[in-house]
Amino acid sequence: MDAKLKQSPPDSARKKAMGLLARATLDELNAAWEALADKPDVHPVRGPETGLVMVRGRIGGGGDPFNLGEATVSRATIRLSSGEIGHGQLLCADRQRARLAAIFDALAQREDGRANVDALLHQVADRLALEERRKAEETAATRVDFFTMVRGDD
């Protein structure tokens, strides 16, 4: 088998970073882009474009697969002038966010761009953790503990 055709194992750090980039807001991505002192030359490879993907489910979580419905997805692939290729994919119709996510994915592959990307990823992760904490607090406020309720049969 040709060495170029061999699949490398998935990079979990890149997978996590791309997941955070997909959940970043446009404001967060724009602010990080504007904060770059030396903006790289960016060349489009594909997109940005918006389309539909079929979302599949499994009966009972592990049974037979079925088509659940369609979801809107935006994606972009870019190449930096230094050669790094970045991909951005997200569930929505926001091409600008997909393009910026692809740029930061490519920048994460460069030594000189890693610190900027890490700062952005930490900001997004902190915001998501805060949102989850707020949601958990709101949910906890409506929780009823049935074991402590007093029955009227005394």
N, CA, C and O atoms as a GROMACS GRO file, in nm:
protein
  616
    1MET      N    1   0.085  -0.118   0.000
    1MET     CA    2   0.000   0.000   0.000
    1MET      C    3   0.090   0.125   0.000
    1MET      O    4   0.190   0.130   0.071
    2ASP      N    5   0.053   0.221  -0.078
    2ASP     CA    6   0.129   0.346  -0.088
    2ASP      C    7   0.124   0.421   0.045
    2ASP      O    8   0.019   0.427   0.109
    3ALA      N    9   0.237   0.479   0.086
    3ALA     CA   10   0.245   0.549   0.215
    3ALA      C   11   0.150   0.668   0.221
    3ALA      O   12   0.099   0.703   0.328
    4LYS      N   13   0.126   0.731   0.107
    4LYS     CA   14   0.038   0.848   0.106
    4LYS      C   15  -0.108   0.809   0.130
    4LYS      O   16  -0.187   0.892   0.174
    5LEU      N   17  -0.143   0.684   0.100
    5LEU     CA   18  -0.282   0.642   0.115
    5LEU      C   19  -0.312   0.589   0.255
    5LEU      O   20  -0.429   0.570   0.289
    6LYS      N   21  -0.211   0.566   0.336
    6LYS     CA   22  -0.234   0.516   0.471
    6LYS      C   23  -0.302   0.622   0.555
    6LYS      O   24  -0.268   0.740   0.549
    7GLN      N   25  -0.399   0.578   0.632
    7GLN     CA   26  -0.471   0.669   0.720
    7GLN      C   27  -0.395   0.681   0.851
    7GLN      O   28  -0.358   0.579   0.911
    8SER      N   29  -0.372   0.801   0.897
    8SER     CA   30  -0.309   0.820   1.028
    8SER      C   31  -0.418   0.813   1.134
    8SER      O   32  -0.534   0.843   1.104
    9PRO      N   33  -0.384   0.773   1.256
    9PRO     CA   34  -0.486   0.768   1.362
    9PRO      C   35  -0.540   0.907   1.390
    9PRO      O   36  -0.467   1.006   1.375
   10PRO      N   37  -0.666   0.916   1.430
   10PRO     CA   38  -0.724   1.049   1.454
   10PRO      C   39  -0.651   1.121   1.567
   10PRO      O   40  -0.616   1.061   1.669
   11ASP      N   41  -0.629   1.247   1.547
   11ASP     CA   42  -0.561   1.330   1.645
   11ASP      C   43  -0.667   1.385   1.741
   11ASP      O   44  -0.745   1.472   1.703
   12SER      N   45  -0.669   1.334   1.864
   12SER     CA   46  -0.774   1.374   1.957
   12SER      C   47  -0.765   1.521   1.996
   12SER      O   48  -0.868   1.584   2.021
   13ALA      N   49  -0.644   1.576   2.002
   13ALA     CA   50  -0.630   1.717   2.036
   13ALA      C   51  -0.688   1.804   1.925
   13ALA      O   52  -0.756   1.903   1.953
   14ARG      N   53  -0.663   1.768   1.801
   14ARG     CA   54  -0.718   1.845   1.690
   14ARG      C   55  -0.869   1.828   1.684
   14ARG      O   56  -0.941   1.924   1.654
   15LYS      N   57  -0.917   1.708   1.711
   15LYS     CA   58  -1.060   1.683   1.711
   15LYS      C   59  -1.129   1.770   1.816
   15LYS      O   60  -1.234   1.829   1.789
   16LYS      N   61  -1.070   1.778   1.934
   16LYS     CA   62  -1.126   1.861   2.041
   16LYS      C   63  -1.123   2.009   2.001
   16LYS      O   64  -1.219   2.082   2.024
   17ALA      N   65  -1.011   2.052   1.942
   17ALA     CA   66  -0.999   2.191   1.899
   17ALA      C   67  -1.102   2.225   1.791
   17ALA      O   68  -1.163   2.331   1.796
   18MET      N   69  -1.121   2.135   1.695
   18MET     CA   70  -1.218   2.161   1.589
   18MET      C   71  -1.360   2.164   1.645
   18MET      O   72  -1.445   2.238   1.595
   19GLY      N   73  -1.386   2.084   1.747
   19GLY     CA   74  -1.517   2.088   1.812
   19GLY      C   75  -1.542   2.220   1.881
   19GLY      O   76  -1.652   2.274   1.875
   20LEU      N   77  -1.440   2.272   1.947
   20LEU     CA   78  -1.453   2.402   2.012
   20LEU      C   79  -1.466   2.514   1.909
   20LEU      O   80  -1.545   2.607   1.928
   21LEU      N   81  -1.390   2.506   1.801
   21LEU     CA   82  -1.400   2.607   1.695
   21LEU      C   83  -1.539   2.607   1.633
   21LEU      O   84  -1.591   2.712   1.596
   22ALA      N   85  -1.600   2.490   1.621
   22ALA     CA   86  -1.735   2.482   1.564
   22ALA      C   87  -1.838   2.546   1.656
   22ALA      O   88  -1.943   2.590   1.610
   23ARG      N   89  -1.810   2.550   1.786
   23ARG     CA   90  -1.904   2.608   1.882
   23ARG      C   91  -1.870   2.753   1.918
   23ARG      O   92  -1.942   2.816   1.995
   24ALA      N   93  -1.762   2.805   1.861
   24ALA     CA   94  -1.725   2.945   1.886
   24ALA      C   95  -1.824   3.038   1.817
   24ALA      O   96  -1.876   3.008   1.710
   25THR      N   97  -1.849   3.152   1.880
   25THR     CA   98  -1.938   3.251   1.819
   25THR      C   99  -1.861   3.331   1.714
   25THR      O  100  -1.738   3.332   1.713
   26LEU      N  101  -1.935   3.397   1.629
   26LEU     CA  102  -1.872   3.482   1.528
   26LEU      C  103  -1.793   3.594   1.593
   26LEU      O  104  -1.685   3.629   1.546
   27ASP      N  105  -1.846   3.650   1.701
   27ASP     CA  106  -1.774   3.757   1.773
   27ASP      C  107  -1.641   3.707   1.829
   27ASP      O  108  -1.540   3.777   1.820
   28GLU      N  109  -1.640   3.586   1.886
   28GLU     CA  110  -1.516   3.530   1.940
   28GLU      C  111  -1.413   3.507   1.829
   28GLU      O  112  -1.295   3.538   1.845
   29LEU      N  113  -1.459   3.453   1.718
   29LEU     CA  114  -1.368   3.428   1.606
   29LEU      C  115  -1.316   3.557   1.546
   29LEU      O  116  -1.197   3.569   1.517
   30ASN      N  117  -1.405   3.655   1.527
   30ASN     CA  118  -1.362   3.784   1.472
   30ASN      C  119  -1.263   3.854   1.564
   30ASN      O  120  -1.164   3.910   1.517
   31ALA      N  121  -1.289   3.852   1.695
   31ALA     CA  122  -1.199   3.917   1.790
   31ALA      C  123  -1.061   3.851   1.787
   31ALA      O  124  -0.959   3.920   1.791
   32ALA      N  125  -1.058   3.718   1.779
   32ALA     CA  126  -0.930   3.647   1.774
   32ALA      C  127  -0.857   3.678   1.643
   32ALA      O  128  -0.735   3.691   1.643
   33TRP      N  129  -0.930   3.690   1.534
   33TRP     CA  130  -0.870   3.724   1.405
   33TRP      C  131  -0.812   3.865   1.409
   33TRP      O  132  -0.700   3.887   1.363
   34GLU      N  133  -0.887   3.958   1.463
   34GLU     CA  134  -0.840   4.097   1.472
   34GLU      C  135  -0.720   4.110   1.566
   34GLU      O  136  -0.638   4.199   1.549
   35ALA      N  137  -0.711   4.022   1.666
   35ALA     CA  138  -0.600   4.028   1.762
   35ALA      C  139  -0.469   3.976   1.704
   35ALA      O  140  -0.363   3.996   1.763
   36LEU      N  141  -0.475   3.908   1.590
   36LEU     CA  142  -0.352   3.857   1.529
   36LEU      C  143  -0.266   3.972   1.479
   36LEU      O  144  -0.313   4.056   1.403
   37ALA      N  145  -0.141   3.975   1.521
   37ALA     CA  146  -0.050   4.081   1.477
   37ALA      C  147  -0.011   4.062   1.331
   37ALA      O  148  -0.015   4.156   1.252
   38ASP      N  149   0.027   3.939   1.296
   38ASP     CA  150   0.065   3.907   1.158
   38ASP      C  151  -0.039   3.814   1.099
   38ASP      O  152  -0.032   3.692   1.118
   39LYS      N  153  -0.134   3.871   1.027
   39LYS     CA  154  -0.238   3.789   0.965
   39LYS      C  155  -0.179   3.715   0.844
   39LYS      O  156  -0.117   3.778   0.758
   40PRO      N  157  -0.199   3.583   0.838
   40PRO     CA  158  -0.144   3.508   0.726
   40PRO      C  159  -0.227   3.529   0.599
   40PRO      O  160  -0.344   3.568   0.605
   41ASP      N  161  -0.164   3.503   0.485
   41ASP     CA  162  -0.238   3.503   0.359
   41ASP      C  163  -0.319   3.375   0.353
   41ASP      O  164  -0.266   3.266   0.373
   42VAL      N  165  -0.448   3.388   0.325
   42VAL     CA  166  -0.540   3.275   0.325
   42VAL      C  167  -0.593   3.255   0.184
   42VAL      O  168  -0.640   3.349   0.121
   43HIS      N  169  -0.584   3.130   0.136
   43HIS     CA  170  -0.632   3.096   0.003
   43HIS      C  171  -0.742   2.991   0.015
   43HIS      O  172  -0.720   2.888   0.078
   44PRO      N  173  -0.859   3.015  -0.044
   44PRO     CA  174  -0.967   2.916  -0.033
   44PRO      C  175  -0.935   2.790  -0.114
   44PRO      O  176  -0.883   2.798  -0.225
   45VAL      N  177  -0.966   2.676  -0.056
   45VAL     CA  178  -0.953   2.549  -0.127
   45VAL      C  179  -1.092   2.500  -0.165
   45VAL      O  180  -1.117   2.458  -0.277
   46ARG      N  181  -1.184   2.508  -0.067
   46ARG     CA  182  -1.323   2.471  -0.091
   46ARG      C  183  -1.411   2.560  -0.006
   46ARG      O  184  -1.386   2.578   0.114
   47GLY      N  185  -1.513   2.616  -0.068
   47GLY     CA  186  -1.610   2.695   0.005
   47GLY      C  187  -1.558   2.831   0.045
   47GLY      O  188  -1.463   2.880  -0.014
   48PRO      N  189  -1.618   2.892   0.142
   48PRO     CA  190  -1.718   2.835   0.231
   48PRO      C  191  -1.851   2.810   0.160
   48PRO      O  192  -1.892   2.884   0.071
   49GLU      N  193  -1.915   2.702   0.202
   49GLU     CA  194  -2.041   2.663   0.140
   49GLU      C  195  -2.135   2.607   0.246
   49GLU      O  196  -2.092   2.561   0.352
   50THR      N  197  -2.263   2.612   0.214
   50THR     CA  198  -2.366   2.562   0.305
   50THR      C  199  -2.446   2.456   0.232
   50THR      O  200  -2.478   2.470   0.114
   51GLY      N  201  -2.479   2.350   0.304
   51GLY     CA  202  -2.557   2.241   0.246
   51GLY      C  203  -2.630   2.164   0.354
   51GLY      O  204  -2.639   2.208   0.469
   52LEU      N  205  -2.680   2.049   0.316
   52LEU     CA  206  -2.755   1.964   0.408
   52LEU      C  207  -2.685   1.830   0.424
   52LEU      O  208  -2.624   1.778   0.331
   53VAL      N  209  -2.695   1.774   0.543
   53VAL     CA  210  -2.648   1.638   0.569
   53VAL      C  211  -2.762   1.561   0.633
   53VAL      O  212  -2.847   1.618   0.702
   54MET      N  213  -2.764   1.432   0.609
   54MET     CA  214  -2.867   1.346   0.669
   54MET      C  215  -2.820   1.305   0.808
   54MET      O  216  -2.710   1.254   0.825
   55VAL      N  217  -2.905   1.328   0.905
   55VAL     CA  218  -2.876   1.288   1.042
   55VAL      C  219  -2.938   1.151   1.064
   55VAL      O  220  -3.057   1.130   1.038
   56ARG      N  221  -2.856   1.057   1.111
   56ARG     CA  222  -2.904   0.921   1.131
   56ARG      C  223  -2.911   0.891   1.280
   56ARG      O  224  -2.833   0.943   1.360
   57GLY      N  225  -3.004   0.807   1.315
   57GLY     CA  226  -3.018   0.762   1.453
   57GLY      C  227  -3.021   0.611   1.456
   57GLY      O  228  -3.021   0.545   1.352
   58ARG      N  229  -3.024   0.556   1.577
   58ARG     CA  230  -3.035   0.411   1.593
   58ARG      C  231  -3.148   0.382   1.690
   58ARG      O  232  -3.161   0.447   1.793
   59ILE      N  233  -3.229   0.285   1.655
   59ILE     CA  234  -3.341   0.246   1.740
   59ILE      C  235  -3.285   0.195   1.872
   59ILE      O  236  -3.206   0.101   1.874
   60GLY      N  237  -3.326   0.255   1.980
   60GLY     CA  238  -3.279   0.215   2.112
   60GLY      C  239  -3.134   0.249   2.137
   60GLY      O  240  -3.076   0.199   2.233
   61GLY      N  241  -3.075   0.331   2.055
   61GLY     CA  242  -2.935   0.371   2.073
   61GLY      C  243  -2.835   0.274   2.014
   61GLY      O  244  -2.720   0.313   1.994
   62GLY      N  245  -2.872   0.152   1.985
   62GLY     CA  246  -2.777   0.055   1.931
   62GLY      C  247  -2.839  -0.038   1.829
   62GLY      O  248  -2.773  -0.132   1.783
   63GLY      N  249  -2.963  -0.015   1.795
   63GLY     CA  250  -3.032  -0.104   1.702
   63GLY      C  251  -3.015  -0.063   1.558
   63GLY      O  252  -2.912  -0.008   1.518
   64ASP      N  253  -3.118  -0.090   1.480
   64ASP     CA  254  -3.114  -0.060   1.338
   64ASP      C  255  -3.109   0.091   1.313
   64ASP      O  256  -3.177   0.168   1.380
   65PRO      N  257  -3.026   0.132   1.216
   65PRO     CA  258  -3.018   0.275   1.186
   65PRO      C  259  -3.142   0.323   1.108
   65PRO      O  260  -3.204   0.247   1.034
   66PHE      N  261  -3.174   0.451   1.127
   66PHE     CA  262  -3.283   0.512   1.050
   66PHE      C  263  -3.248   0.658   1.025
   66PHE      O  264  -3.170   0.718   1.100
   67ASN      N  265  -3.305   0.715   0.920
   67ASN     CA  266  -3.283   0.856   0.887
   67ASN      C  267  -3.373   0.941   0.973
   67ASN      O  268  -3.496   0.933   0.966
   68LEU      N  269  -3.311   1.024   1.055
   68LEU     CA  270  -3.384   1.110   1.148
   68LEU      C  271  -3.433   1.237   1.079
   68LEU      O  272  -3.545   1.282   1.103
   69GLY      N  273  -3.350   1.293   0.993
   69GLY     CA  274  -3.385   1.416   0.922
   69GLY      C  275  -3.260   1.482   0.869
   69GLY      O  276  -3.151   1.426   0.876
   70GLU      N  277  -3.275   1.602   0.815
   70GLU     CA  278  -3.163   1.674   0.758
   70GLU      C  279  -3.122   1.789   0.849
   70GLU      O  280  -3.205   1.846   0.921
   71ALA      N  281  -2.993   1.823   0.845
   71ALA     CA  282  -2.940   1.934   0.923
   71ALA      C  283  -2.859   2.024   0.829
   71ALA      O  284  -2.792   1.975   0.738
   72THR      N  285  -2.864   2.153   0.852
   72THR     CA  286  -2.787   2.249   0.774
   72THR      C  287  -2.644   2.253   0.827
   72THR      O  288  -2.622   2.263   0.948
   73VAL      N  289  -2.548   2.246   0.736
   73VAL     CA  290  -2.406   2.246   0.771
   73VAL      C  291  -2.333   2.346   0.683
   73VAL      O  292  -2.359   2.356   0.563
   74SER      N  293  -2.240   2.420   0.743
   74SER     CA  294  -2.150   2.506   0.666
   74SER      C  295  -2.010   2.450   0.680
   74SER      O  296  -1.972   2.402   0.787
   75ARG      N  297  -1.932   2.458   0.573
   75ARG     CA  298  -1.796   2.407   0.577
   75ARG      C  299  -1.707   2.493   0.490
   75ARG      O  300  -1.751   2.561   0.397
   76ALA      N  301  -1.579   2.488   0.523
   76ALA     CA  302  -1.478   2.559   0.444
   76ALA      C  303  -1.345   2.488   0.462
   76ALA      O  304  -1.318   2.429   0.566
   77THR      N  305  -1.264   2.494   0.359
   77THR     CA  306  -1.127   2.445   0.364
   77THR      C  307  -1.038   2.554   0.306
   77THR      O  308  -1.067   2.608   0.199
   78ILE      N  309  -0.931   2.586   0.378
   78ILE     CA  310  -0.840   2.692   0.334
   78ILE      C  311  -0.697   2.641   0.338
   78ILE      O  312  -0.666   2.541   0.403
   79ARG      N  313  -0.610   2.712   0.267
   79ARG     CA  314  -0.466   2.685   0.272
   79ARG      C  315  -0.396   2.816   0.304
   79ARG      O  316  -0.420   2.918   0.239
   80LEU      N  317  -0.310   2.811   0.404
   80LEU     CA  318  -0.229   2.928   0.435
   80LEU      C  319  -0.114   2.935   0.335
   80LEU      O  320  -0.078   2.834   0.274
   81SER      N  321  -0.058   3.054   0.319
   81SER     CA  322   0.053   3.069   0.225
   81SER      C  323   0.174   2.986   0.265
   81SER      O  324   0.258   2.955   0.182
   82SER      N  325   0.182   2.948   0.394
   82SER     CA  326   0.293   2.863   0.441
   82SER      C  327   0.266   2.715   0.418
   82SER      O  328   0.352   2.631   0.447
   83GLY      N  329   0.146   2.680   0.366
   83GLY     CA  330   0.117   2.543   0.327
   83GLY      C  331   0.021   2.466   0.415
   83GLY      O  332  -0.031   2.363   0.372
   84GLU      N  333  -0.007   2.513   0.536
   84GLU     CA  334  -0.099   2.441   0.624
   84GLU      C  335  -0.241   2.449   0.569
   84GLU      O  336  -0.285   2.552   0.518
   85ILE      N  337  -0.314   2.337   0.581
   85ILE     CA  338  -0.452   2.330   0.536
   85ILE      C  339  -0.541   2.318   0.659
   85ILE      O  340  -0.515   2.238   0.748
   86GLY      N  341  -0.647   2.399   0.662
   86GLY     CA  342  -0.740   2.397   0.774
   86GLY      C  343  -0.882   2.371   0.726
   86GLY      O  344  -0.920   2.409   0.615
   87HIS      N  345  -0.959   2.306   0.812
   87HIS     CA  346  -1.098   2.272   0.781
   87HIS      C  347  -1.188   2.329   0.889
   87HIS      O  348  -1.151   2.331   1.007
   88GLY      N  349  -1.303   2.375   0.850
   88GLY     CA  350  -1.404   2.422   0.945
   88GLY      C  351  -1.539   2.368   0.905
   88GLY      O  352  -1.580   2.379   0.789
   89GLN      N  353  -1.610   2.309   1.001
   89GLN     CA  354  -1.744   2.256   0.978
   89GLN      C  355  -1.830   2.288   1.099
   89GLN      O  356  -1.785   2.274   1.212
   90LEU      N  357  -1.954   2.330   1.074
   90LEU     CA  358  -2.042   2.359   1.185
   90LEU      C  359  -2.188   2.343   1.145
   90LEU      O  360  -2.223   2.355   1.028
   91LEU      N  361  -2.270   2.316   1.244
   91LEU     CA  362  -2.413   2.298   1.221
   91LEU      C  363  -2.483   2.433   1.221
   91LEU      O  364  -2.526   2.480   1.326
   92CYS      N  365  -2.494   2.495   1.107
   92CYS     CA  366  -2.570   2.619   1.088
   92CYS      C  367  -2.539   2.670   0.948
   92CYS      O  368  -2.461   2.609   0.873
   93ALA      N  369  -2.599   2.780   0.913
   93ALA     CA  370  -2.576   2.839   0.782
   93ALA      C  371  -2.493   2.966   0.798
   93ALA      O  372  -2.538   3.074   0.761
   94ASP      N  373  -2.373   2.954   0.852
   94ASP     CA  374  -2.286   3.069   0.875
   94ASP      C  375  -2.151   3.043   0.808
   94ASP      O  376  -2.060   2.985   0.868
   95ARG      N  377  -2.139   3.087   0.685
   95ARG     CA  378  -2.018   3.062   0.607
   95ARG      C  379  -1.896   3.134   0.663
   95ARG      O  380  -1.785   3.081   0.657
   96GLN      N  381  -1.916   3.253   0.717
   96GLN     CA  382  -1.804   3.330   0.773
   96GLN      C  383  -1.744   3.258   0.893
   96GLN      O  384  -1.622   3.252   0.907
   97ARG      N  385  -1.829   3.204   0.979
   97ARG     CA  386  -1.778   3.127   1.094
   97ARG      C  387  -1.702   3.004   1.047
   97ARG      O  388  -1.598   2.971   1.104
   98ALA      N  389  -1.752   2.935   0.945
   98ALA     CA  390  -1.684   2.816   0.893
   98ALA      C  391  -1.546   2.853   0.838
   98ALA      O  392  -1.449   2.780   0.859
   99ARG      N  393  -1.538   2.965   0.768
   99ARG     CA  394  -1.410   3.010   0.711
   99ARG      C  395  -1.311   3.045   0.822
   99ARG      O  396  -1.195   3.005   0.816
  100LEU      N  397  -1.356   3.119   0.923
  100LEU     CA  398  -1.268   3.156   1.033
  100LEU      C  399  -1.225   3.033   1.113
  100LEU      O  400  -1.110   3.024   1.156
  101ALA      N  401  -1.317   2.939   1.133
  101ALA     CA  402  -1.280   2.815   1.203
  101ALA      C  403  -1.172   2.740   1.125
  101ALA      O  404  -1.081   2.683   1.185
  102ALA      N  405  -1.182   2.738   0.993
  102ALA     CA  406  -1.081   2.672   0.910
  102ALA      C  407  -0.946   2.743   0.922
  102ALA      O  408  -0.841   2.679   0.927
  103ILE      N  409  -0.949   2.875   0.926
  103ILE     CA  410  -0.824   2.952   0.940
  103ILE      C  411  -0.757   2.918   1.073
  103ILE      O  412  -0.636   2.896   1.077
  104PHE      N  413  -0.833   2.915   1.181
  104PHE     CA  414  -0.774   2.885   1.312
  104PHE      C  415  -0.730   2.739   1.322
  104PHE      O  416  -0.635   2.708   1.395
  105ASP      N  417  -0.798   2.650   1.251
  105ASP     CA  418  -0.751   2.511   1.246
  105ASP      C  419  -0.614   2.504   1.179
  105ASP      O  420  -0.527   2.431   1.225
  106ALA      N  421  -0.596   2.579   1.072
  106ALA     CA  422  -0.466   2.582   1.004
  106ALA      C  423  -0.360   2.650   1.091
  106ALA      O  424  -0.246   2.604   1.097
  107LEU      N  425  -0.396   2.757   1.157
  107LEU     CA  426  -0.301   2.827   1.243
  107LEU      C  427  -0.254   2.739   1.360
  107LEU      O  428  -0.141   2.752   1.406
  108ALA      N  429  -0.342   2.650   1.406
  108ALA     CA  430  -0.306   2.562   1.517
  108ALA      C  431  -0.195   2.465   1.477
  108ALA      O  432  -0.128   2.408   1.563
  109GLN      N  433  -0.174   2.445   1.348
  109GLN     CA  434  -0.071   2.355   1.300
  109GLN      C  435   0.066   2.422   1.291
  109GLN      O  436   0.167   2.356   1.267
  110ARG      N  437   0.069   2.554   1.310
  110ARG     CA  438   0.194   2.629   1.305
  110ARG      C  439   0.241   2.660   1.447
  110ARG      O  440   0.160   2.688   1.535
  111GLU      N  441   0.370   2.655   1.467
  111GLU     CA  442   0.427   2.687   1.599
  111GLU      C  443   0.396   2.831   1.638
  111GLU      O  444   0.361   2.857   1.754
  112ASP      N  445   0.407   2.924   1.544
  112ASP     CA  446   0.387   3.065   1.577
  112ASP      C  447   0.239   3.103   1.591
  112ASP      O  448   0.209   3.213   1.638
  113GLY      N  449   0.148   3.015   1.552
  113GLY     CA  450   0.007   3.046   1.564
  113GLY      C  451  -0.062   2.973   1.677
  113GLY      O  452  -0.178   3.002   1.708
  114ARG      N  453   0.007   2.878   1.737
  114ARG     CA  454  -0.054   2.792   1.839
  114ARG      C  455  -0.100   2.869   1.962
  114ARG      O  456  -0.207   2.839   2.016
  115ALA      N  457  -0.024   2.966   2.008
  115ALA     CA  458  -0.062   3.041   2.129
  115ALA      C  459  -0.192   3.117   2.108
  115ALA      O  460  -0.277   3.121   2.197
  116ASN      N  461  -0.209   3.178   1.991
  116ASN     CA  462  -0.332   3.252   1.962
  116ASN      C  463  -0.452   3.159   1.958
  116ASN      O  464  -0.560   3.192   2.008
  117VAL      N  465  -0.433   3.044   1.897
  117VAL     CA  466  -0.543   2.947   1.887
  117VAL      C  467  -0.577   2.893   2.025
  117VAL      O  468  -0.695   2.879   2.059
  118ASP      N  469  -0.476   2.862   2.105
  118ASP     CA  470  -0.501   2.812   2.240
  118ASP      C  471  -0.579   2.913   2.324
  118ASP      O  472  -0.669   2.876   2.399
  119ALA      N  473  -0.545   3.041   2.311
  119ALA     CA  474  -0.618   3.145   2.385
  119ALA      C  475  -0.765   3.147   2.343
  119ALA      O  476  -0.853   3.158   2.427
  120LEU      N  477  -0.791   3.137   2.214
  120LEU     CA  478  -0.928   3.133   2.163
  120LEU      C  479  -1.001   3.010   2.216
  120LEU      O  480  -1.115   3.020   2.260
  121LEU      N  481  -0.935   2.894   2.210
  121LEU     CA  482  -0.998   2.770   2.256
  121LEU      C  483  -1.031   2.776   2.405
  121LEU      O  484  -1.137   2.728   2.446
  122HIS      N  485  -0.942   2.833   2.485
  122HIS     CA  486  -0.969   2.847   2.629
  122HIS      C  487  -1.088   2.940   2.653
  122HIS      O  488  -1.170   2.914   2.741
  123GLN      N  489  -1.096   3.047   2.577
  123GLN     CA  490  -1.208   3.141   2.589
  123GLN      C  491  -1.340   3.071   2.557
  123GLN      O  492  -1.439   3.086   2.629
  124VAL      N  493  -1.342   2.995   2.448
  124VAL     CA  494  -1.464   2.924   2.408
  124VAL      C  495  -1.501   2.818   2.512
  124VAL      O  496  -1.618   2.807   2.550
  125ALA      N  497  -1.402   2.741   2.558
  125ALA     CA  498  -1.427   2.637   2.658
  125ALA      C  499  -1.481   2.698   2.788
  125ALA      O  500  -1.571   2.641   2.850
  126ASP      N  501  -1.426   2.811   2.829
  126ASP     CA  502  -1.474   2.878   2.951
  126ASP      C  503  -1.618   2.925   2.935
  126ASP      O  504  -1.699   2.909   3.026
  127ARG      N  505  -1.650   2.981   2.819
  127ARG     CA  506  -1.788   3.026   2.794
  127ARG      C  507  -1.884   2.908   2.794
  127ARG      O  508  -1.993   2.916   2.852
  128LEU      N  509  -1.846   2.799   2.731
  128LEU     CA  510  -1.933   2.681   2.726
  128LEU      C  511  -1.953   2.622   2.866
  128LEU      O  512  -2.063   2.580   2.900
  129ALA      N  513  -1.847   2.619   2.947
  129ALA     CA  514  -1.858   2.567   3.084
  129ALA      C  515  -1.951   2.656   3.167
  129ALA      O  516  -2.030   2.605   3.246
  130LEU      N  517  -1.941   2.787   3.148
  130LEU     CA  518  -2.029   2.880   3.221
  130LEU      C  519  -2.174   2.859   3.179
  130LEU      O  520  -2.264   2.858   3.264
  131GLU      N  521  -2.198   2.843   3.048
  131GLU     CA  522  -2.334   2.820   3.000
  131GLU      C  523  -2.391   2.690   3.056
  131GLU      O  524  -2.508   2.684   3.094
  132GLU      N  525  -2.309   2.585   3.060
  132GLU     CA  526  -2.354   2.456   3.114
  132GLU      C  527  -2.383   2.468   3.264
  132GLU      O  528  -2.481   2.411   3.313
  133ARG      N  529  -2.298   2.541   3.336
  133ARG     CA  530  -2.318   2.560   3.480
  133ARG      C  531  -2.449   2.636   3.505
  133ARG      O  532  -2.525   2.600   3.594
  134ARG      N  533  -2.474   2.741   3.427
  134ARG     CA  534  -2.599   2.817   3.443
  134ARG      C  535  -2.721   2.730   3.415
  134ARG      O  536  -2.821   2.736   3.486
  135LYS      N  537  -2.712   2.649   3.311
  135LYS     CA  538  -2.823   2.561   3.276
  135LYS      C  539  -2.846   2.458   3.387
  135LYS      O  540  -2.961   2.428   3.421
  136ALA      N  541  -2.739   2.405   3.444
  136ALA     CA  542  -2.752   2.309   3.554
  136ALA      C  543  -2.815   2.375   3.676
  136ALA      O  544  -2.896   2.312   3.745
  137GLU      N  545  -2.778   2.500   3.705
  137GLU     CA  546  -2.837   2.572   3.819
  137GLU      C  547  -2.986   2.598   3.797
  137GLU      O  548  -3.066   2.584   3.889
  138GLU      N  549  -3.023   2.634   3.674
  138GLU     CA  550  -3.164   2.657   3.644
  138GLU      C  551  -3.243   2.528   3.656
  138GLU      O  552  -3.356   2.529   3.706
  139THR      N  553  -3.185   2.419   3.611
  139THR     CA  554  -3.252   2.289   3.620
  139THR      C  555  -3.263   2.245   3.765
  139THR      O  556  -3.367   2.193   3.806
  140ALA      N  557  -3.157   2.265   3.843
  140ALA     CA  558  -3.157   2.225   3.984
  140ALA      C  559  -3.263   2.302   4.063
  140ALA      O  560  -3.319   2.249   4.160
  141ALA      N  561  -3.291   2.424   4.025
  141ALA     CA  562  -3.390   2.505   4.097
  141ALA      C  563  -3.530   2.448   4.081
  141ALA      O  564  -3.617   2.475   4.164
  142THR      N  565  -3.554   2.371   3.977
  142THR     CA  566  -3.688   2.314   3.953
  142THR      C  567  -3.697   2.168   3.996
  142THR      O  568  -3.801   2.105   3.979
  143ARG      N  569  -3.590   2.115   4.050
  143ARG     CA  570  -3.586   1.974   4.089
  143ARG      C  571  -3.670   1.950   4.214
  143ARG      O  572  -3.668   2.029   4.309
  144VAL      N  573  -3.743   1.841   4.213
  144VAL     CA  574  -3.825   1.802   4.327
  144VAL      C  575  -3.770   1.671   4.380
  144VAL      O  576  -3.754   1.575   4.305
  145ASP      N  577  -3.742   1.665   4.510
  145ASP     CA  578  -3.693   1.544   4.573
  145ASP      C  579  -3.812   1.476   4.640
  145ASP      O  580  -3.857   1.518   4.746
  146PHE      N  581  -3.863   1.371   4.577
  146PHE     CA  582  -3.985   1.306   4.625
  146PHE      C  583  -3.964   1.229   4.755
  146PHE      O  584  -4.062   1.199   4.824
  147PHE      N  585  -3.842   1.197   4.788
  147PHE     CA  586  -3.817   1.121   4.910
  147PHE      C  587  -3.828   1.207   5.034
  147PHE      O  588  -3.843   1.153   5.144
  148THR      N  589  -3.823   1.336   5.022
  148THR     CA  590  -3.832   1.423   5.140
  148THR      C  591  -3.970   1.483   5.156
  148THR      O  592  -3.995   1.554   5.253
  149MET      N  593  -4.059   1.455   5.064
  149MET     CA  594  -4.193   1.509   5.076
  149MET      C  595  -4.269   1.434   5.185
  149MET      O  596  -4.256   1.313   5.199
  150VAL      N  597  -4.347   1.506   5.262
  150VAL     CA  598  -4.424   1.448   5.371
  150VAL      C  599  -4.556   1.397   5.318
  150VAL      O  600  -4.629   1.469   5.248
  151ARG      N  601  -4.586   1.273   5.352
  151ARG     CA  602  -4.714   1.217   5.312
  151ARG      C  603  -4.821   1.257   5.413
  151ARG      O  604  -4.789   1.280   5.529
  152GLY      N  605  -4.939   1.266   5.374
  152GLY     CA  606  -5.048   1.306   5.463
  152GLY      C  607  -5.116   1.191   5.533
  152GLY      O  608  -5.228   1.208   5.582
  153ASP      N  609  -5.052   1.071   5.540
  153ASP     CA  610  -5.116   0.952   5.598
  153ASP      C  611  -5.085   0.933   5.745
  153ASP      O  612  -5.117   0.825   5.797
  154ASP      N  613  -5.029   1.023   5.815
  154ASP     CA  614  -4.985   1.000   5.953
  154ASP      C  615  -5.099   0.972   6.042
  154ASP      O  616  -5.080   0.950   6.162
   0.00000   0.00000   0.00000
